[in-house]
Amino acid sequence: MKSRTSSRTSSQALDHLNLVAKLADLKEDHYRTLLAISAMTELLIEKGLLAPEELERKIASLDNEMDELISLSLHPMP
């Protein structure tokens, strides 16, 4: 018969294993998403529908917007 400590340790080990498996799945999904975005971006540039400079400006703009939103959420106005 297993003790409570042994059972709890087994449960914690299983929880840890499940968490690691979920993280691996997320990393795989993240990789595939980035791959798809990269492929689409390259195709749009190759077809002349998007200029690399436009993309850089948009990235910088969105990055600045996100920084501002994060800053506002961390320091709300009174």
ROKE-999399 format. One line per field, with one value per residue: residue number from 1; x, y, z negated of N, C-alpha, C in turn. Coordinates in steps of 0.001 Angstrom, whole numbers, plus 500000, padded with zeros to 6 digits. Atoms other than C-alpha are relative to their C-alpha. Example, Ala and Ser with C-alpha at 12.3 -4.5 7.8 and 13.67 -1.06 7.14 Angstrom:
% ROKE-999399
k <- [1 2]
npx <- [500890 499180]
npy <- [498810 498810]
npz <- [500000 500060]
capx <- [512300 513670]
capy <- [495500 498940]
capz <- [492200 492860]
cpx <- [500900 499230]
cpy <- [501200 501090]
cpz <- [500000 499270]
This chain:
% ROKE-999399
k <- [1 2 3 4 5 6 7 8 9 10 11 12 13 14 15 16 17 18 19 20 21 22 23 24 25 26 27 28 29 30 31 32 33 34 35 36 37 38 39 40 41 42 43 44 45 46 47 48 49 50 51 52 53 54 55 56 57 58 59 60 61 62 63 64 65 66 67 68 69 70 71 72 73 74 75 76 77 78]
npx <- [500830 499213 500239 500509 498872 499634 501089 499934 498808 500339 500936 499231 499156 500887 500360 498808 499869 501056 499627 498893 500576 500750 499012 499452 501035 500039 498808 500220 501000 499329 499089 500784 500605 498941 499641 501059 499910 498789 500249 500940 499306 499072 500789 500531 498876 499599 501018 500035 501186 499570 498588 499379 500017 501371 500113 499223 500729 501187 499518 499606 501220 500719 499183 500175 501362 500044 499248 500827 501107 499459 499633 501244 500646 499191 500063 501262 500169 500898]
npy <- [498824 498782 498980 498739 499238 500617 499715 498579 499818 500527 499053 498806 500365 500079 498614 499397 500591 499416 498621 500027 500404 498845 499023 500490 499767 498566 499649 500493 499106 498714 500175 500111 498688 499131 500484 499578 498541 499718 500391 499035 498722 500111 500033 498658 499172 500485 499612 498548 499492 499451 499602 500285 498786 499894 501007 499521 498880 500539 500731 498998 499342 500927 500187 498796 500037 501000 499448 498958 500666 500665 498949 499447 500978 500099 498702 499336 498596 499905]
npz <- [500000 499894 501021 499453 499452 498727 499074 499700 499171 498671 499410 499637 498863 498836 499680 499393 498672 499158 499734 499032 498714 499491 499569 498735 498985 499734 499233 498636 499390 499792 498858 498767 499744 499487 498672 499079 499855 499218 498609 499410 499861 498864 498768 499743 499552 498674 499020 499937 500679 501279 500017 501301 500822 500533 501052 501152 500610 500665 501182 500992 500452 500878 501196 500821 500529 501067 501136 500616 500683 501190 500944 500535 500886 501219 500676 499594 500425 501173]
capx <- [500000 501355 501761 500171 503559 504376 500971 501313 504824 503549 500721 503133 505446 502528 501416 504970 505131 501804 503016 506222 504199 501914 504938 506402 503085 503034 506595 505660 502573 504657 507256 504623 502890 506161 506998 503634 503973 507507 506430 503481 505650 508290 505635 504041 507451 508405 505123 505720 502614 504594 507835 510271 510371 506569 506782 509489 507465 504350 506277 507759 504336 502644 505518 505213 501436 501885 504539 502181 499251 501397 502731 499199 497954 500839 500436 496749 495816 494206]
capy <- [500000 503418 506117 509550 511130 508672 509190 512973 512815 510671 513128 516073 514254 513570 517217 518309 515907 517203 520787 519975 518249 521292 523565 521408 521605 525389 525644 523535 525684 528847 527546 526625 530005 531879 529707 530472 534216 534227 532392 534740 537806 536611 535833 539276 540927 538725 539585 543293 543655 544663 546592 545530 549150 549186 546047 547493 550689 548696 546442 549477 551139 548076 547580 551178 550794 547644 549309 552231 549955 547953 551130 552528 549295 549282 552982 553884 557534 558579]
capz <- [500000 501013 498443 498868 499445 502212 503820 503604 505087 507959 508563 508555 510955 513305 513084 513898 516845 518179 517866 519748 522485 522811 523042 525807 527685 527311 528608 531637 532301 531908 534374 536956 536586 537071 540058 541694 541013 542409 545545 546136 545546 547999 550619 550236 550615 553597 555333 554733 552578 549517 549182 546443 545246 544861 542798 540549 540010 539135 536750 534999 534813 533325 530904 529707 529304 527233 525061 524460 523587 521180 519590 519189 517646 515157 514298 514666 514414 511110]
cpx <- [500885 499648 499459 501103 500394 498953 500032 501187 499741 499073 500728 500885 499168 499565 501153 500190 498966 500314 501113 499478 499220 500950 500616 499002 499922 501194 499857 498998 500617 500925 499220 499331 501034 500430 498980 500054 501216 499792 499070 500666 500935 499255 499448 501094 500430 499023 499864 498781 500334 501483 500574 499971 498617 499814 500731 499285 498791 500386 500351 498765 499217 500748 499845 498610 499896 500739 499170 498836 500461 500338 498755 499325 500777 499924 498726 499924 499034 498645]
cpy <- [501254 500971 501262 500809 499463 500303 501465 500290 499513 500949 501262 499725 499937 501399 500702 499488 500570 501438 500083 499628 501154 501072 499594 500215 501479 500447 499562 500896 501354 499934 499972 501325 500960 499601 500460 501510 500383 499683 500997 501348 499974 499979 501375 500940 499595 500439 501520 500612 500671 500327 499701 501207 500222 499062 500459 501143 499493 499242 500983 500693 499118 499767 501190 500029 499019 500485 501037 499381 499313 501029 500591 499021 499842 501259 500726 501418 500033 500573]
cpz <- [500000 498886 500675 500650 501360 501062 500433 500916 501418 500733 500457 501203 501274 500431 500697 501428 500958 500369 501038 501392 500630 500513 501341 501135 500368 500832 501454 500727 500325 501218 501308 500372 500580 501403 501041 500241 500840 501467 500685 500231 501205 501325 500352 500503 501403 501080 500122 499331 498671 500095 498615 499064 499370 498812 498737 499288 499212 498731 498896 499412 499025 498694 499054 499367 498831 498759 499254 499223 498711 498938 499347 499038 498692 499157 500415 499438 498816 500342]
